[in-house]
Amino acid sequence: MGRIILVTGGARSGKSTFAERLALKLGGGRAAYIATAQIFDDEMKFRVEVHRKRRGDSWQTFEAPTGADEKISEAGKTFRAILFDCVTIYVSNFICAADIDDEARLYDGLRGLIGRLIDAAKTCDAVTIFVTNEVGAGIVPENKLARRFRDLAGLANQMLAAEADAVYLTVAGIPVDVKKISEPLP
């Protein structure tokens, strides 16, 4: 049975760097990297290259802007650790591709999408580390699309956290295991 670890935090909080170090440690020096971003411009191309250079040769990349559950299953046959970076971009890809205005159908679609990721991670023989952005600490966005993204990303994060063996919040490069220190309901 696979394990799930969720690493969340704000933009530039150090979550990817921490998750990469953790994946290499758990993977015995090698790991699979499931990349969800699509490169549409030079700025995004630069960001991807920075990540690739930082990771080096210890990684095998699986491109998965969609269908990432299949990539988790595939990578889990070869690697002991899988890094999924990142959930919020994957949710954004889903929203853009779904073209659904019906909120109930959109939420059902997202629940199915994240449920498949969880199932794939739990049934493979690897630990899957999901990186995501903490979207709930800001203001309520003023436009419908931004609110929809925030709400769906928050739901995805909650679903993954509920199934995770550990949940790390990174702040200024420092990871804190929030699941370990969480308080049970009275």
N, CA and C of each residue as an Amber inpcrd file, in Angstrom:
protein
   558
   0.8270000  -1.1960000   0.0000000   0.0000000   0.0000000   0.0000000
   0.8640000   1.2490000   0.0000000   0.4980000   2.1830000  -0.8370000
   1.2330000   3.4360000  -0.9230000   0.8810000   4.3870000   0.2060000
   1.7680000   5.3100000   0.4410000   1.5440000   6.3580000   1.4370000
   1.3890000   7.6900000   0.7260000   0.7130000   8.6110000   1.3930000
   0.5100000   9.9610000   0.8590000   1.0710000  10.9710000   1.8510000
   1.8310000  11.9240000   1.3190000   2.3040000  13.0690000   2.0950000
   1.8840000  14.3210000   1.3290000   1.2950000  15.2840000   2.0260000
   0.8960000  16.5530000   1.4190000   1.8180000  17.6480000   1.9350000
   2.3550000  18.4360000   1.0090000   3.2020000  19.5770000   1.3630000
   2.5190000  20.8280000   0.8160000   2.1170000  21.7110000   1.7170000
   1.4120000  22.9190000   1.3180000   2.1500000  24.1500000   1.8410000
   1.7920000  25.2860000   1.3110000   2.3950000  26.5430000   1.7400000
   2.0750000  27.6210000   0.7310000   2.4540000  28.8200000   1.0530000
   2.2480000  29.9410000   0.1510000   3.2440000  29.9240000  -0.9960000
   3.0640000  30.8550000  -1.9170000   3.9900000  30.9870000  -3.0450000
   5.3860000  31.2920000  -2.5190000   6.3770000  30.6110000  -3.0610000
   7.7920000  30.8090000  -2.7140000   8.0840000  30.5100000  -1.2380000
   7.3280000  29.5890000  -0.6580000   7.4970000  29.2550000   0.7620000
   8.5420000  28.1730000   1.0030000   9.0470000  27.5610000  -0.0730000
  10.0310000  26.4930000   0.0700000   9.4300000  25.1050000   0.0080000
   8.1550000  25.0200000  -0.3590000   7.4810000  23.7250000  -0.3520000
   8.0590000  22.7470000  -1.3710000   8.3600000  23.1910000  -2.5830000
   8.9180000  22.2810000  -3.5920000  10.3150000  21.8140000  -3.2090000
  11.1360000  22.7130000  -2.7070000  12.4930000  22.3370000  -2.2930000
  12.4410000  21.3000000  -1.1760000  11.5890000  21.5240000  -0.1820000
  11.4290000  20.5590000   0.9050000  10.9200000  19.2230000   0.3650000
   9.9010000  19.2690000  -0.4950000   9.3200000  18.0380000  -1.0380000
  10.3420000  17.2620000  -1.8700000  11.1760000  17.9690000  -2.6140000
  12.2180000  17.3030000  -3.4070000  13.2160000  16.5890000  -2.5010000
  13.6660000  17.2550000  -1.4480000  14.6090000  16.6240000  -0.5060000
  13.9750000  15.4040000   0.1590000  12.7230000  15.5310000   0.5380000
  12.0070000  14.4350000   1.1800000  11.8480000  13.2520000   0.2250000
  11.4970000  13.5300000  -1.0250000  11.3250000  12.4600000  -2.0120000
  12.6270000  11.7060000  -2.2420000  13.7280000  12.4240000  -2.3660000
  15.0180000  11.7540000  -2.5730000  15.4040000  10.9150000  -1.3570000
  15.1300000  11.4250000  -0.1710000  15.4370000  10.6670000   1.0510000
  14.6070000   9.3890000   1.0970000  13.3140000   9.5020000   0.8560000
  12.4280000   8.3400000   0.9200000  12.6180000   7.4000000  -0.2650000
  13.0970000   7.9440000  -1.3740000  13.2880000   7.1450000  -2.5820000
  14.6710000   6.5540000  -2.7300000  15.5130000   6.7100000  -1.7290000
  16.8570000   6.1530000  -1.8080000  17.7380000   6.8420000  -2.8370000
  17.5210000   8.1430000  -3.0350000  18.3590000   8.9100000  -3.9550000
  17.8110000   9.0370000  -5.3650000  16.6800000   8.3820000  -5.6510000
  16.0220000   8.4940000  -6.9570000  14.5320000   8.7010000  -6.7300000
  13.9020000   9.4350000  -7.6260000  12.4680000   9.6740000  -7.4800000
  11.8490000  10.0150000  -8.8290000  10.5430000   9.8130000  -8.8910000
   9.7610000  10.2210000 -10.0600000   9.1850000  11.6020000  -9.7890000
   9.1260000  12.4170000 -10.8440000   8.5810000  13.7700000 -10.7340000
   7.4120000  13.8680000 -11.6980000   6.2130000  14.0730000 -11.1680000
   5.0390000  14.2460000 -12.0130000   4.7880000  15.7400000 -12.1360000
   5.0060000  16.2450000 -13.3450000   4.9040000  17.6790000 -13.6320000
   3.5330000  17.9760000 -14.2290000   2.7970000  18.8830000 -13.5980000
   1.4500000  19.1960000 -14.0590000   1.3730000  20.4860000 -14.8770000
   2.4290000  21.2810000 -14.8540000   2.4060000  22.5820000 -15.5390000
   2.5100000  22.4140000 -17.0470000   1.8760000  23.3270000 -17.7370000
   2.0040000  23.4290000 -19.1820000   2.7760000  24.7140000 -19.4750000
   3.6700000  24.6390000 -20.4300000   4.5090000  25.7990000 -20.7400000
   3.8600000  26.5910000 -21.8750000   3.3790000  27.7920000 -21.5270000
   2.7120000  28.6480000 -22.5050000   3.5040000  29.9080000 -22.8420000
   4.5250000  30.2320000 -22.0270000   5.2740000  31.4590000 -22.2850000
   6.7030000  31.3210000 -21.7600000   7.5250000  32.3150000 -22.0450000
   8.9400000  32.2670000 -21.6580000   9.1430000  32.2730000 -20.1490000
   8.2890000  32.9920000 -19.4350000   8.4290000  33.0470000 -17.9780000
   8.2010000  31.6670000 -17.3620000   7.1750000  30.9530000 -17.8540000
   6.9070000  29.6110000 -17.3290000   8.0090000  28.6450000 -17.7520000
   8.5110000  28.8120000 -18.9510000   9.6220000  27.9760000 -19.4180000
  10.8370000  28.1570000 -18.5020000  11.1180000  29.3910000 -18.1220000
  12.2310000  29.6860000 -17.2140000  12.0260000  29.0090000 -15.8580000
  10.8070000  29.1100000 -15.3090000  10.5110000  28.4950000 -14.0080000
  10.7230000  26.9810000 -14.0550000  10.2580000  26.3560000 -15.1160000
  10.4110000  24.9010000 -15.2660000  11.8880000  24.5330000 -15.3410000
  12.6660000  25.3110000 -16.0790000  14.1060000  25.0370000 -16.1940000
  14.8260000  25.1790000 -14.8540000  14.4370000  26.1660000 -14.0610000
  15.0290000  26.3370000 -12.7300000  14.7620000  25.0910000 -11.8870000
  13.5210000  24.5970000 -11.9230000  13.1710000  23.3840000 -11.1750000
  13.9720000  22.1860000 -11.6770000  14.0650000  22.0350000 -12.9860000
  14.7970000  20.8850000 -13.5540000  16.2660000  20.9050000 -13.1620000
  16.8910000  22.0620000 -13.2540000  18.3120000  22.1730000 -12.8860000
  18.5250000  21.8660000 -11.4140000  17.6250000  22.3370000 -10.5760000
  17.7470000  22.0860000  -9.1420000  17.6240000  20.5920000  -8.8380000
  16.7600000  19.8970000  -9.5670000  16.5450000  18.4700000  -9.3110000
  17.7070000  17.6130000  -9.7920000  18.2770000  17.9140000 -10.9260000
  19.4020000  17.1260000 -11.4290000  18.9910000  15.7870000 -12.0240000
  19.9490000  14.8520000 -12.0660000  19.7650000  13.5790000 -12.7670000
  19.1280000  12.4810000 -11.9250000  18.7990000  12.7590000 -10.7020000
  18.2320000  11.7380000  -9.8200000  16.7380000  11.5350000 -10.0490000
  16.2090000  12.2610000 -11.0130000  14.7680000  12.2790000 -11.2240000
  14.3920000  11.8040000 -12.6190000  13.2280000  11.1500000 -12.7240000
  12.6040000  10.8970000 -14.0180000  11.2990000  11.6790000 -14.0390000
  11.1320000  12.5050000 -15.0650000   9.9500000  13.3610000 -15.1570000
   8.8600000  12.6950000 -15.9820000   7.6420000  12.7740000 -15.4760000
   6.4400000  12.3250000 -16.1710000   5.5600000  13.5590000 -16.3500000
   5.3230000  13.9620000 -17.5970000   4.4780000  15.1290000 -17.8720000
   3.0160000  14.7130000 -17.7370000   2.2550000  15.4450000 -16.9340000
   0.8660000  15.0540000 -16.6960000  -0.0250000  16.2570000 -16.3870000
  -0.2740000  17.1180000 -17.3770000  -1.2370000  18.1900000 -17.1340000
  -2.6500000  17.6350000 -16.9230000  -2.8880000  16.4130000 -17.4270000
  -4.1210000  15.6550000 -17.1920000  -3.7190000  14.1850000 -17.0430000
  -4.6340000  13.3660000 -16.5770000  -4.3740000  11.9310000 -16.4860000
  -3.2510000  11.5430000 -15.5460000  -3.0360000  12.3220000 -14.5110000
  -1.9040000  12.0870000 -13.6070000  -2.0570000  10.8150000 -12.7880000
  -3.2840000  10.3550000 -12.5700000  -3.4620000   9.1090000 -11.8270000
  -2.7680000   7.9490000 -12.5370000  -2.8210000   7.9370000 -13.8580000
  -2.1390000   6.8870000 -14.6310000  -0.6210000   7.0060000 -14.4940000
  -0.1210000   8.2220000 -14.4380000   1.3300000   8.4360000 -14.2810000
   1.7980000   8.0040000 -12.8900000   0.9680000   8.2230000 -11.8710000
   1.3130000   7.7610000 -10.5240000   1.4260000   6.2430000 -10.5250000
   0.4420000   5.5800000 -11.1240000   0.4690000   4.1120000 -11.1920000
   1.6940000   3.6210000 -11.9450000   2.0130000   4.2720000 -13.0540000
   3.1810000   3.8900000 -13.8580000   4.4800000   4.1000000 -13.0770000
   4.6350000   5.2660000 -12.4910000   5.8640000   5.5750000 -11.7500000
   6.0140000   4.6880000 -10.5190000   4.8960000   4.3190000  -9.9090000
   4.9230000   3.4940000  -8.7140000   5.4520000   2.0920000  -8.9460000
   5.5360000   1.6810000 -10.1960000   6.0900000   0.3590000 -10.5240000
   7.6120000   0.3610000 -10.4700000   8.2210000   1.5380000 -10.5990000
   9.6800000   1.6480000 -10.6950000  10.3110000   2.3940000  -9.5270000
   9.6100000   3.3750000  -8.9950000  10.1900000   4.2690000  -7.9860000
   9.5560000   4.0540000  -6.6150000  10.3420000   4.2810000  -5.5680000
   9.8310000   4.2040000  -4.1900000   9.2410000   5.5310000  -3.7390000
   9.5560000   6.6200000  -4.4600000   9.0260000   7.9470000  -4.1150000
   8.6100000   8.6790000  -5.3840000   7.4500000   9.3210000  -5.2910000
   6.8900000  10.0890000  -6.4040000   6.5780000  11.4860000  -5.8820000
   7.0290000  12.4960000  -6.6100000   6.7100000  13.8840000  -6.2680000
   5.7330000  14.4180000  -7.3050000   4.5780000  14.8750000  -6.8510000
   3.5220000  15.4280000  -7.6980000   3.5240000  16.9340000  -7.4900000
   3.9450000  17.6990000  -8.5160000   4.0900000  19.1460000  -8.3650000
   3.4310000  19.8510000  -9.5480000   2.2770000  20.5040000  -9.4000000
   1.6000000  20.6790000  -8.1400000   0.0960000  20.5120000  -8.3160000
  -0.5820000  20.3160000  -7.1910000  -2.0220000  20.0800000  -7.1750000
  -2.7840000  21.2940000  -7.6910000  -2.3990000  22.4980000  -7.2960000
  -3.1650000  23.6810000  -7.6960000  -3.0930000  23.9260000  -9.2000000
  -1.9690000  23.6430000  -9.8140000  -1.9030000  23.7580000 -11.2780000
  -2.7710000  22.6770000 -11.9180000  -2.7680000  21.4820000 -11.3400000
  -3.6040000  20.3930000 -11.8470000  -5.0860000  20.7710000 -11.7600000
  -5.4880000  21.3980000 -10.6590000  -6.8670000  21.8670000 -10.5070000
  -7.1750000  22.9400000 -11.5500000  -6.2460000  23.8550000 -11.7710000
  -6.4250000  24.8880000 -12.7930000  -6.5880000  24.2690000 -14.1830000
  -5.7680000  23.2680000 -14.4880000  -5.8890000  22.5660000 -15.7720000
  -7.2780000  21.9480000 -15.9110000  -7.7720000  21.3520000 -14.8350000
  -9.1060000  20.7410000 -14.8330000 -10.1850000  21.7840000 -15.0960000
 -10.1170000  22.9100000 -14.3890000 -11.1310000  23.9560000 -14.5510000
 -11.1550000  24.4610000 -15.9920000  -9.9820000  24.7140000 -16.5530000
  -9.9040000  25.2410000 -17.9240000 -10.4140000  24.2320000 -18.9500000
 -10.1170000  22.9600000 -18.7480000 -10.5330000  21.9270000 -19.7050000
 -12.0010000  21.5500000 -19.5360000 -12.5220000  21.6630000 -18.3180000
 -13.8810000  21.1970000 -18.0340000 -14.9340000  22.0370000 -18.7400000
 -14.7440000  23.3520000 -18.7880000 -15.7100000  24.2470000 -19.4200000
 -17.1330000  23.9500000 -18.9350000 -17.2720000  23.8170000 -17.6250000
 -18.5620000  23.5080000 -17.0060000 -19.0200000  24.7230000 -16.2170000
 -20.2460000  25.1740000 -16.4640000 -20.7860000  26.2960000 -15.7040000
 -21.6130000  25.8270000 -14.5140000 -22.0700000  24.5890000 -14.5530000
 -22.8690000  24.0160000 -13.4730000 -21.9530000  23.6960000 -12.2920000
 -22.1150000  24.4380000 -11.1980000 -21.2270000  24.2910000 -10.0400000
 -21.2450000  22.8730000  -9.4750000 -22.4240000  22.2640000  -9.3690000
 -22.5190000  20.9140000  -8.7990000 -21.7370000  19.9120000  -9.6480000
 -21.8670000  20.0090000 -10.9630000 -21.1230000  19.1010000 -11.8530000
 -19.6230000  19.3540000 -11.7630000 -19.2370000  20.6040000 -11.6280000
 -17.8200000  20.9460000 -11.5160000 -17.2280000  20.3560000 -10.2290000
 -17.9350000  20.5010000  -9.1250000 -17.4700000  19.9390000  -7.8510000
 -17.4110000  18.4130000  -7.9190000 -18.4300000  17.7920000  -8.5150000
 -18.4170000  16.3300000  -8.6700000 -17.2350000  15.8830000  -9.5190000
 -16.9700000  16.6200000 -10.5900000 -15.8330000  16.2950000 -11.4540000
 -14.5140000  16.3990000 -10.7150000 -14.3670000  17.4390000  -9.9010000
 -13.1320000  17.6000000  -9.1340000 -12.9910000  16.4980000  -8.0860000
 -14.0860000  16.1720000  -7.4020000 -14.0190000  15.0830000  -6.4150000
 -13.5610000  13.7870000  -7.0810000 -14.0740000  13.5130000  -8.2770000
 -13.6470000  12.3190000  -9.0080000 -12.1800000  12.3870000  -9.3910000
 -11.7470000  13.5430000  -9.8610000 -10.3550000  13.7450000 -10.2780000
  -9.3880000  13.5100000  -9.1170000  -9.6510000  14.1320000  -7.9900000
  -8.7700000  13.9910000  -6.8250000  -8.9110000  12.5930000  -6.2240000
 -10.1040000  12.0500000  -6.2500000 -10.3030000  10.6790000  -5.7750000
  -9.4580000   9.6810000  -6.5500000  -9.3430000   9.8790000  -7.8590000
  -8.5050000   8.9860000  -8.6820000  -7.0280000   9.1360000  -8.3250000
  -6.5860000  10.3670000  -8.0460000  -5.1950000  10.5640000  -7.6060000
  -4.9370000   9.8320000  -6.2910000  -5.8590000   9.9670000  -5.3540000
  -5.7220000   9.3120000  -4.0520000  -5.6880000   7.8000000  -4.2200000
  -6.6160000   7.2640000  -5.0200000  -6.6500000   5.8110000  -5.2450000
  -5.3500000   5.3170000  -5.8610000  -4.8430000   6.0430000  -6.8560000
  -3.5920000   5.6360000  -7.5110000  -2.4340000   5.6650000  -6.5210000
  -2.3820000   6.7020000  -5.6950000  -1.2920000   6.8220000  -4.7210000
  -1.3710000   5.7310000  -3.6590000  -2.5710000   5.3960000  -3.2390000
  -2.7320000   4.3860000  -2.1880000  -2.4920000   2.9650000  -2.6940000
  -2.7080000   2.7310000  -3.9750000  -2.5710000   1.3670000  -4.4920000
  -1.2110000   1.0910000  -5.1190000  -0.3640000   2.0840000  -5.2560000
   0.9810000   1.8230000  -5.7840000   1.9220000   1.5210000  -4.6180000
   3.1040000   1.0570000  -4.9170000   4.0560000   0.6590000  -3.8750000
   5.0000000   1.7820000  -3.4580000   4.6630000   3.0110000  -3.7710000
   5.5450000   4.1500000  -3.4840000   4.8670000   5.1110000  -2.5130000
   5.6590000   6.0160000  -1.9730000   5.1050000   7.1540000  -1.2470000
   4.9250000   8.2710000  -2.2710000   3.7410000   8.8740000  -2.3010000
   3.4730000   9.9800000  -3.2190000   3.3920000  11.2640000  -2.4070000
   4.2270000  12.2130000  -2.7840000   4.2780000  13.5090000  -2.1100000
   3.5970000  14.5280000  -3.0170000   2.4690000  15.0420000  -2.5710000
   1.7220000  16.0370000  -3.3260000   2.1070000  17.4270000  -2.8330000
   2.5200000  18.2930000  -3.7460000   2.8140000  19.6930000  -3.4330000
   1.6090000  20.5200000  -3.8670000   1.2040000  21.4520000  -3.0170000
   0.0590000  22.2930000  -3.3360000   0.2430000  23.6770000  -2.7240000
  -0.5130000  24.6280000  -3.2130000  -0.4890000  25.9790000  -2.6500000
  -1.6020000  26.1170000  -1.6290000  -1.2970000  26.7510000  -0.5250000
  -2.3120000  27.0260000   0.4900000  -3.0920000  28.2440000   0.0180000
  -4.3400000  28.0200000  -0.3850000  -5.1210000  29.0820000  -1.0150000
  -6.1230000  29.7430000  -0.0740000  -6.2630000  29.2470000   1.1310000
  -7.3080000  29.7370000   2.0100000  -6.9180000  30.8710000   2.9350000
  -5.7130000  31.3700000   2.8340000  -5.2720000  32.3900000   3.7830000
  -5.4290000  33.8150000   3.2580000  -5.9170000  33.9640000   2.0450000
  -6.0300000  35.2950000   1.4560000  -7.4480000  35.8350000   1.5200000
  -7.6490000  36.9110000   0.8060000  -8.9680000  37.5440000   0.7550000
  -9.8670000  36.7870000  -0.2210000 -11.1650000  37.0550000  -0.1550000
 -12.1040000  36.4640000  -1.1010000 -11.9120000  37.1750000  -2.4380000
 -11.5860000  36.4190000  -3.5000000 -11.3710000  37.0580000  -4.8030000
 -12.6330000  37.7660000  -5.2980000 -12.4340000  38.7990000  -6.1030000
 -13.5840000  39.5840000  -6.5480000 -14.2690000  39.0100000  -7.7850000
 -13.6060000  38.1060000  -8.5400000 -14.2750000  37.5790000  -9.7320000
 -14.6040000  36.0960000  -9.5800000 -15.5940000  35.6650000 -10.3300000
 -16.1510000  34.3150000 -10.2140000 -15.1080000  33.2280000 -10.4870000
 -14.3070000  33.3790000 -11.5210000 -13.3190000  32.3510000 -11.8620000
 -12.2840000  32.1900000 -10.7520000 -11.8160000  33.2990000 -10.2000000
 -10.8260000  33.2330000  -9.1170000 -11.4290000  32.6020000  -7.8600000
 -12.7000000  32.9330000  -7.5540000 -13.3630000  32.3090000  -6.4000000
 -13.5430000  30.8180000  -6.6320000 -13.9250000  30.4480000  -7.8410000
 -14.1020000  29.0330000  -8.1890000 -12.7810000  28.2880000  -8.0120000
 -11.6930000  28.8610000  -8.5200000 -10.3780000  28.2250000  -8.3770000
 -10.0200000  28.0500000  -6.9070000 -10.1640000  29.1230000  -6.1280000
  -9.8270000  29.0520000  -4.6980000 -10.6450000  27.9740000  -3.9960000
 -11.9360000  27.9180000  -4.2840000 -12.8120000  26.9430000  -3.6290000
 -12.4590000  25.5120000  -4.0280000 -12.2310000  25.2870000  -5.3230000
 -11.9160000  23.9320000  -5.7870000 -10.5280000  23.4900000  -5.3340000
  -9.5660000  24.3970000  -5.3500000  -8.2260000  24.0480000  -4.8570000
  -8.2830000  23.7480000  -3.3620000  -9.0630000  24.5100000  -2.6270000
  -9.2320000  24.2480000  -1.1970000  -9.8620000  22.8920000  -0.9420000
 -10.8580000  22.5280000  -1.7450000 -11.4840000  21.2130000  -1.6220000
 -10.4780000  20.1090000  -1.9260000  -9.7110000  20.2740000  -2.9940000
  -8.6900000  19.2770000  -3.3520000  -7.6880000  19.1070000  -2.2100000
  -7.2400000  20.2130000  -1.6370000  -6.2840000  20.1550000  -0.5290000
  -6.8740000  19.4210000   0.6740000  -8.1380000  19.6970000   0.9810000
  -8.7780000  19.0280000   2.1150000  -8.9270000  17.5320000   1.8720000
  -9.2810000  17.1570000   0.6480000  -9.4150000  15.7300000   0.3250000
  -8.0770000  15.0120000   0.4800000  -7.0220000  15.6140000  -0.0450000
  -5.6960000  15.0000000   0.0560000  -5.2170000  14.9580000   1.5060000
  -5.4280000  16.0330000   2.2480000  -4.9920000  16.0790000   3.6470000
  -5.7000000  15.0160000   4.4840000  -6.9750000  14.7930000   4.2030000
  -7.7330000  13.7950000   4.9610000  -7.1570000  12.3930000   4.7820000
  -6.5850000  12.1230000   3.6220000  -6.0390000  10.7930000   3.3250000
  -4.5400000  10.6930000   3.5720000  -3.9000000  11.8140000   3.8370000
  -2.4370000  11.8390000   3.9570000  -1.9640000  11.2820000   5.2980000
  -0.8090000  10.6320000   5.2390000  -0.1540000  10.1500000   6.4540000
   0.5290000  11.3040000   7.1870000   0.9540000  12.3120000   6.4420000
   1.5760000  13.5080000   7.0140000   1.2000000  14.6980000   6.1460000
   1.0280000  15.8490000   6.7810000   0.7430000  17.0960000   6.0710000
   1.7200000  18.1400000   6.5930000   2.5590000  18.6480000   5.6950000
   3.5400000  19.6660000   6.0650000   3.1080000  21.0190000   5.5290000
   3.1550000  22.0270000   6.3750000   2.9760000  23.4210000   5.9790000
   4.3580000  24.0490000   5.9880000   4.7670000  24.6340000   4.8640000
   6.0730000  25.2890000   4.8120000   5.8860000  26.7960000   4.9440000
   6.6900000  27.3780000   5.8190000   6.6740000  28.8180000   6.0530000
   8.1220000  29.2840000   6.0180000   8.4530000  30.1600000   5.0720000
   9.8120000  30.6990000   4.9560000  10.8590000  29.5840000   4.9200000
  10.5220000  28.5080000   4.2140000  11.4590000  27.3990000   4.0510000
  11.4850000  26.4030000   5.1910000  10.6520000  26.6090000   6.2000000
  10.6300000  25.7150000   7.3590000   9.3560000  24.8700000   7.3180000
   9.5040000  23.5320000   7.2410000   8.3240000  22.6670000   7.2250000
   7.8340000  22.3490000   8.6410000   6.5160000  22.3650000   8.8060000
   5.8890000  22.0060000  10.0740000   4.8680000  20.9130000   9.7770000
   4.9430000  19.7900000  10.4890000   3.9950000  18.6910000  10.2950000
   2.7080000  19.0370000  11.0370000   1.7530000  19.6180000  10.3250000
   0.5300000  20.0940000  10.9710000  -0.4030000  18.9580000  11.3600000
  -0.3230000  17.8450000  10.6750000  -1.1770000  16.7180000  11.0490000
  -0.7240000  16.1440000  12.3900000   0.5660000  16.1570000  12.6180000
   1.1130000  15.6410000  13.8800000   0.6660000  16.4940000  15.0690000
   0.5590000  17.8010000  14.8740000   0.2150000  18.6820000  15.9930000
  -1.2600000  19.0800000  16.0100000  -2.0590000  18.5220000  15.0930000
  -3.4720000  18.8920000  15.0400000  -4.2140000  18.3430000  16.2560000
  -5.2780000  19.0110000  16.6070000  -6.0890000  18.6290000  17.7600000
  -7.2860000  17.8120000  17.2890000  -7.5150000  16.6420000  17.9110000
  -8.7060000  15.8640000  17.5580000  -9.9640000  16.5620000  18.0790000
 -11.0800000  16.2640000  17.4600000 -12.3450000  16.8200000  17.9370000
 -12.6340000  16.3020000  19.3390000 -13.2150000  17.1500000  20.1920000
 -13.5330000  16.7000000  21.5670000 -14.6390000  15.6600000  21.5620000
